Amino acid sequence: MDYHIGQKISGHITGIKPYGAFVVLDDHVQGLIHISECKTGVVRALKNELKIGQKVVVTVLDIEQYNNKISLSLRQDDIMLKQGLHKKNTSLRKHFWTNNVLNYGFDPIASLRDEWVTEALNRIGR
């Protein structure tokens, strides 16, 4: 995948659901603009804000490495202009469910489960 967080990409809307709008970025990649990222303020009905086929310029908010889902935003420019930020937004995030290379994730936490259960049982007097 040739996209990175903070990148601005043009695409067009291919579908609208109550929770967000789907945007085609290229022939093989599609992303989602969550309803909360469509504009600054309250959005009651997304179909009143966006139309299928509409061209949009979006900012990549998040790329989930596990399943290659891309979260997009239409309102990042609004937020940065209101805050007077003209540099890269450092609040943008990259989401990892697990990282097998560094051994982060659910397995190391599971290895502590027996210790936590024993401690919890001791606290309640069993």
Disulfide bonds with the S-S distance in Angstrom:
none
